[in-house]
Amino acid sequence: MARKSSATAKIVTTGFAWAMALLIFFPILWIVILSFKSEGDAIATPLTMLSAPWTTATYTEVLNRSDYFGFFWNSVILAVGSTLMALLIAIPAAWAMAFQPGPRTKDLLMWMLSTKMMPAVGVMVPMYLLFRDLGLLDTRIGLLIVLTLVNLPIVVWMLYTYFKEIPTEILEASRMDGASLRSEILYVLTPMAVPGIASTLLLNIILAWNEAFWTLRLTTVDAAPLTAFIASYSSPEGLFYAKLSAASTMAIAPIVILGWFSQKQLVRGLTFGAVK
């Protein structure tokens, strides 16, 4: 009886998991389908649209109209660059909080995390004016700074969680062997936390790649990433659904492929330290 109940529970759980996966994946599938339709077919009823002929003309129009690869390389530079900058700051910070905690360490961590709850629009005007006065509007350097600071709290929190799972005795042993602080972090701590650091790196790249609020407001042309590439197909003349879908597909495809091939590393890193 217990075995039958366990089998039923497993079937229900698996069915629910598949239903949730399909629910989450459906908008992406719909965008991909729309991207292979003409503008006229894209605004038709769902049944009419699905039966309409498939075409790659929309992608050709999008590539001819916009410098896709320029937007793409901006996204790569901003996502990877801001992630590396965040790691350079977060690894020493997380080390200090994990292995040299002070009386207010937990309060500091909570304060850092609370900054993610603040509406970004609340600081939009001062940020814009500051960037204007410093000459950082529509520059990669300016966006690198913003994206680093925006995602830094999450990076510090994740690394702090991973570092807390590393036995302090190992670090103490390295100090007794004469390891300097730099050697302790670079050659002892970092190699042991590679799964956690890798998953943090991948997650931060995804967050930076998808950041739209700041990239749309602090850039116009020179430093504009793929989020601006997508937004360019929403104009006062109306929405070009097929072209917008094609642009969206081209923008999300690289990060989806990255996530697909690195899913094992992501899972390994996100469960790092979960099993003693």
Secondary structure as GFF3:
##gff-version 3
##sequence-region A 1 276
A	DSSP	alpha_helix	2	35	.	.	.	ID=ss1
A	DSSP	alpha_helix	39	42	.	.	.	ID=ss2
A	DSSP	alpha_helix	46	51	.	.	.	ID=ss3
A	DSSP	alpha_helix	57	65	.	.	.	ID=ss4
A	DSSP	alpha_helix	68	99	.	.	.	ID=ss5
A	DSSP	alpha_helix	105	114	.	.	.	ID=ss6
A	DSSP	three_ten_helix	115	117	.	.	.	ID=ss7
A	DSSP	three_ten_helix	120	123	.	.	.	ID=ss8
A	DSSP	alpha_helix	124	134	.	.	.	ID=ss9
A	DSSP	alpha_helix	140	164	.	.	.	ID=ss10
A	DSSP	alpha_helix	168	176	.	.	.	ID=ss11
A	DSSP	alpha_helix	181	183	.	.	.	ID=ss12
A	DSSP	pi_helix	184	189	.	.	.	ID=ss13
A	DSSP	alpha_helix	190	192	.	.	.	ID=ss14
A	DSSP	alpha_helix	194	210	.	.	.	ID=ss15
A	DSSP	alpha_helix	213	218	.	.	.	ID=ss16
A	DSSP	alpha_helix	226	231	.	.	.	ID=ss17
A	DSSP	beta_strand	234	235	.	.	.	ID=ss18
A	DSSP	beta_strand	238	239	.	.	.	ID=ss19
A	DSSP	alpha_helix	241	261	.	.	.	ID=ss20
A	DSSP	alpha_helix	263	270	.	.	.	ID=ss21
###
